Each structure stands twice: as C-alpha cells, then as structure tokens.
Amino acid sequence: MSSASVSSPTSILDTDLYKLTMQQAVLHHFPDVSATYRFTNRDKTRLFSRQSAERFRTAVSQFTDLILTQQEREWLQRTCPYLKPSYLSFLASYRYKPEQVRITFVPVSGLLGNVEIEVSGPWIETILWEVPLMATLSECFFNSVDVNWNYDNQEQYAYAKSRALLEAGCTFSEFGTRRRRSYHTQDLVVRALVRASRDAPGTGTGRFSGTSNVAAINGYENTHSTSLGLWEAVYPDSLLIALTDTFTTHAFFKDFTADPERAQRWRGLRQDSGDPFAFGPRVKEMYESLGIDPRQKAIIYSDSLSVDKAIRLQKQANELGFEEGTGGTEKSKALNIVIKLSSVNNKPCIKISDDLTKNTGDQATVEHVKRLYKLIPGDT
C-alpha cells in the first residue's frame, strides 16, 4: 500500500487518552518545567528511507492546524468527567509548535537510514507530541518503505480475534494509534471490536483505566510513592492503575507495600515487561501480605500480547482470584518504536524495566538508581 503523501492527524484527540490525563497532571503540578523527549527505533533491521523522513517532516509542519473544537470539548466534558474545566480551557487554547521538534535523517545503508527525533520545550506542551508523532512516522514508513500490504480481510481478522477474547472472558483495550499503518487501518480494527462486542451478548469489552508514570522531578529516592501521590492528588477517585516497572517491579513493591492504605485505594497494577505469568502470583502474594483481598483488585497486561497469551493470562487471573485480568490487543508487524521523556529541567529521566532491552536513559543515572534501589547483584 502506498500513496503520494501522508497527512498529519485531523483531530487533536487522535491520541491516547493517557496523554490528556498526564497533561492535566503536569499542568497541575509542574506548569513551569521544561522537558525533552527522544525517539528510539528498537529494531535496527527496519530502516527508513529519506523520502519517508521528508514526508514525515512535511506532515509535522501541518500540526499547527490541530485545535480542540467546541464539539470535541463538549464530548470530553460528558465522557471524561475527571478532566477539569480549567484543563479543558487550557487544551482548547493549546497549539502544536513544530519548531519544538528536531528531525534528522542519518544514512546507514544505501538510501536507507535512521530517523532521529528530539522534542524540547515546556513539559505541558511537549507531552502531547509523543503519540501523534509516532503514528505519523509509522504511516510514512508503511506508505514508502514497507508497502507490501493491503486492507484485505483486516476487519474480519480483528473481529475474529476480538470474539475469541470476549468468549474467553477477557477485558481488553485497543491502543494501536502510535504504531498504526494508517488511520484507516485502525478505524477498521476499532469498528470490528465494537461489532464483536455487540454480537457477543453476556460478555463485555473493557475500558481504558489510565496509568501513573509521572516523572520524578524531585529526585529518585522514594520516587514510586512520590509519583503515586502526585497522580492521586489530581485523580483521587478514578484512573488508579499503577505501572510497576518504571524502576523494576521489585523496587515498586518495596515502596507500594510501605503504605498499605494506598495499596488498598489503588484499583490495580499494570504489567508491561518481564514474565507476565510470574507477575500474577507475585502480586497476589504482595496483596495478601498486606491483608488485602486480591479479588478486589485488577491486573492489566500490556506487553506484547497475542490472543492466545491474553486468554491464558485471563485464565490464570481467574485461578488466582483477581477481579479481572485485562490486556491490550495483539500487535502485528508494527514498528518497534518509542518516544520517551529524556530529561526534565535538564535532569536525566530513565526507565529500569523488568526487561533489560527496554531500559532507557542516561547510563550513569541508570547505575545510580540501580544502586539506590539495590538492583545490582551483590549490593545490600
């Protein structure tokens, strides 16, 4: 599939919901903080053409046209009551600034190479670039580099997969925006998910529940407790699902169990790296050590899921007694790309995942935090 050009998104809401909830949190806590984001292509075997990079650059220049319409604002007010009027007013005045984005094509082999992306500016502005930038870059790639695909049977395939998940009792969500081949591809998938949920009486699809990965502005010590507290200050009654692998699940559990009342308030945990089948038993043991009934809690799985894997995780969650085991839709042959927060106020931001291939950030800071949380073998 190829086309002469690639357009930027047509709506400011063509993004992941959590970018809006996080932007509101940043507006509340850190309105004057500057931030830098950087792009990483994790798959070194899939390179970009100069043409795709130039199409991408052109599309980014068109982001200035995106605004929150009155109709979209009214929809957010009805659908997302946790988004405050003051934030919606801010979002209505928000405009993308392409000058915040630096795009560089770096030749590697023949006409192919890597794309480097850096986004810099006020955090309350730069935070919205992540998802639409990746979606646009992915579309450019699949319109000029990998063009051996079409739309044949995509809706039917998505429908069959969603029916299998629904019939197995899985609650799941679709979050393919950032790595989609095209807007139309994603639209076909979402249409199929909706149709499957309507055709499967007695089973229901899940809902997006949010995460809490607000960066540690005030240092790395006790960062999990600090981050959870900051998030809860903005969302005291909703969106209380915690991502566990910012500085490894081991370090998260150490902070999380130090405040049993908080562990009781938060609805559940999200697993995004490491062995998902080992995660559930660990979480159950953690909750029971605090006197908390796991049946009141949820686990969300979101790391490289297939339909079969999601169904097996749902079965395990049922056996362990959790309220629900939830996960995302299976990722196909998408680009393995990410845009991560690199620094805030010139202070390096890092992630120490349960999967070593996902660790990101300044290496010296990574080593410092590993020692702080005793994550280096031999440290006590």
N, C-alpha and C positions, 0 to 999 in steps of 0.2 A: 504494500500500500504506500503510495507516495502522492505528494501534492506540491504545488508550486510555492506555497508559503504556509507558515504556521502563525496563527493569531494568538495574542495574549488572552487570558481568561476574559469572559464577558461580564462577570459579576464579581464584586469584592467578596461575596460569600462562597465563591468557588475555592474553598479551602477546607481544612479540617476544623471542626468545632473547637478543639482544644486550643487552637491558636487564638481564638477570640477569648476564651476563658483565661488563658495565660496573659494575654494582653491586658485584660481588665485587672489581673493581679499585679502586673508590673506597673500599670497606671496608678494603682492604689499604694503600692509600697516603694516603687523606685522610679518616679517620674523624671528624675534628673540624671539617671545613669546612662552612660554610653555603652555600646556593645558592638562586637564584631562577630560575624558568622562566617564560617568557611565550608566550602564544598569538598566532599571526598567521593571519588569513584572507587568502590571497594573491589571491583572486578577489573583487574588490569588487562584482561584479554579483550575487553569490549571498549574500543576507542571511538572517538568522534571524528567526523570529517570537518574540514574548515568550513564547508558550506553549512553544516548543521550548526556550527558555532556562530556563524554570521546571521543565520535565521533566528537563532536564539537571541542574539544581541538586538536585532531589529524588533523582535516581539517584546523584549523587556522595555524598550523605549516607549511602547504603547501602553504600559501600565498606568500612565498618568490619566487615562480616560476612565479608570475604575472609581466609582463612587457608590456609597450606600444610598440606594433610592428610598423614597418615603415608603413605598410598598414593602421593601425588604426590612426596613426598620420596624414597621408595624408587625410584620411576621415574626421578627426576633422578640418583640415585646410579648407576643402571645405564646410563642413556643419555648422561649428560654427566659423564664421569669427571674433567674439568678443573674442575668445581665442587667445591671442597674441603669436607670435613666441617664445618669451622668456619663456612664461609659458609652451608651448608645449615642449620646450627643458628640462625644469625642470621636467615635467611629464614623459618624456622619460627616465630620469635618476632616477626616483623615484622607490624605492623598499620597499615593506611592511616589517616591522620588528616585527615578532611575540613576541619578548621579551618585546615589549611595551604593550602587552595585558596580564592582570592577570585574570585567570578564576578560580572560586571556586565553588564547588558543596556543598550546605548546606542542609543536610537531614531534612525533615519536617515530613513525614508520611510514614512509611514502607520503600519502595525502592524509593520513590519519594521525590523531594525536589526543592529548588530554585537554580538558577544559578546566581552568582554574576560576573559581568564583569567590569573591570576598565582598561581604556586605557590612558597611560601617555607618554608624550614626546613633541617634538616641534609641535606647532599647525599646521604648514604647512605639517607635516607628519600624525599626528593623525586624522586630519579631514577626511581622506579618509576611515577610518575603519568602520564608522557607518553603512552604508547600507550593505556592504558585510558580516559584522559580523552578523547582524540580519537575513539576507537571509540564511546564513549557519546554524545558530541556529534554525531557523524555519524549515528548511529542516530536520535537525537532529530530531526535535520533531515529525514531521509528518512521519518519517521513523522508529521510535522506540517507540513512546508513543501513539499518535493518528494515528492508521494505518487503521481505518475503512473508507477507501475512495478509489476511483479509478478514472481513466481518462474518464470514460464513459460519453459521451454527453457534456463534458466540453466546447468543441469548439462550439457546436451548441447552448449551453446556452449563451455563451458570444456573439455569433453572434446575437441572438435574442434580447438581452439587448442593444447591440450597435445600431441595426436597430431602436429600439424604441426611443433611444436618438437622433439619426440622424433625424428621421422623425419628432421629436418634435422641431427640430432646435437647439439642444444643441451642444455646443462645449465642448469636454471633452478630458481628457488625462488618460493614464494608468500609475499608479505608484505603482504597487504591488510588486516590487522587494524585499523590506525589509521584507515582511511578506508572501512570496510565499511558497507554499507547496513543490515545486520543480521547477527547471529551465524549465522542460518540460511543467509543468502546465502553467507557464507564457507565454511560447512560443505559446501554443495553444490559449491562450487568445489574444495575440497580433496578431496572424495570423487571428483570427476571426474579430478583429477590422479593420484590413486592408481590408479584404474581404468585410465586411459590408460597408465600406466607398466607395469601388469601385462599389458596387451593388446598391448604393443609389444616383443616379445622381441628382444634384441640391442641395444636402446637403453636408456638409464638416466637417471633424473632425478638432479639434483644435490643438493647438501646446503648448508645454510646454513653459511658459513665464518667469520662474525664480522667486525668492523671494529675500528678502534683510535682512535676520536676521543675520547680522554681530554683534557679541557681543560687549558690551560697555566696551572697555578696559579702557577708560579714566573717569570712574565714571558713575553714574546712572542718574544724572540730565541732562535733555535735550537729553537723550540717543537716542530718535527716530530721532531727527534732525541730531545728530552726525552720527548715523548708515546710514541714507539715504544719507548723504553727502559722507561718505566713499564709499558706493556702487556706487553712481553716478560718483565718480571720476574714477572708473575702467570701468563702463559701461554707458557712457554718452548718448548713442543713442539706447540702447536696454536693455531688461530684467528689465524694470522699473515697476515692480509689487510689491507693498509693503504688507507685512504681518502685520496685525493690532493688534494682540493680544499678543505681547511679554510682555507688562506691562498693559494689558487690552486695549480694543478699545477706551474707554473713554480717557485714558492718551494719546494714539496715536493721536486722533483727536485734542487734545489740542495743541500738537506740530505741527501737519501737517497743521492746519489752520493758524498757525503763519507765514507761508511762502506761500502765495497764488501762487507765481511764480513756486515754486517747485510742489505744488499740480497740477498745470497746466501741468508741464513737465511729471510727472509720469503718466503712461498709465492707471493704475487702482489699485485696492485693492483686497486682498485675505482674506476671512473669514475662520477661522479654529476652532472656538469654539463659544459657546453661541447660541443664537437663530438666524438661518440664515434668517428667514423671517422678523425679526425685523431689520436685518443689512441693507438690501437694502434701505428701507425708510430713515434710519439714514444717509446713505452715500449720497443719493440724496439731503437731506436737507443740509448736510455739503457742498457739491459742489455748490449748488445754493446760499448759504450764501456767497460764495467767488466769485460769478458771473461766475462760470464755468458751461458749458452745460454738464449735465450728459451723453448726447448722444455721447459725445466724449470719454467716459470712460468705463472701463470694471470692472466687479466684478467676482472674481474667488471663487467658493465654494469648499471646500475640506474636510469637516468634516463629516464623517460617512454618506456618501450619498447612497441612493438607487436609482434605476431608476425612480420610482415614485416621489421621493423627488426632484431629479435633474430636472425632467420635470416641476414640479410645480415652482421651483425656476427660471427656464428659462422663464416661463410664467410671473412671477412677474417682472423679469428683463425687459421683453418686455413692460409690462404695465408701469413701472417706467421710461422707455425711455433710459435705458443704451444701450451702443453699443452692449454688449453681456453679457450673464450670463454663466459662464463656470464652469465646475466641474470635479471631478475625477471619476473613475469607482467605482462601488459599491464594498465594502469589504465583503467577505463572512465570514465563520467561521475561520478567521485568528487569530493568537496570537495577543493579545493586548500588544505589547512590544515596547519600545523606548530606544534609546541611546541618551542621551543629554549631552551637554557641561556642565561640573560640575564646572570647575574653569579655569582661565587664569592667569598665573603668580601668582598662589596661591590665587587669588581673586575670591570669590564665584560668580558663574553665576546662575541666577534664571530666571524663567518664571512665570508671573502672568497672567494666561489665563482668558478669559471670562467664562470658565468652571472651577469651583474650583477643580474638580477632576484631572485637568491637570496641576495644579500649581506644580512647581518643584524647588529644590534648597535649600540652607541654610535658615532655618526658620527665623533666626534673620535678615538676609539680605532681605528676603521677607517682613517682617514687616517694615523695614527701608524704602524700596522703596514704600510700600503702603502709608506710612506717607508722603513721599516726593511728591507723586502724589495725595495726599488727597483721597485715596481709602478706608480709614477706616471710617465707619459711625460715624458722629459726628465731624470729623476733618474738619476744614475750612481753 
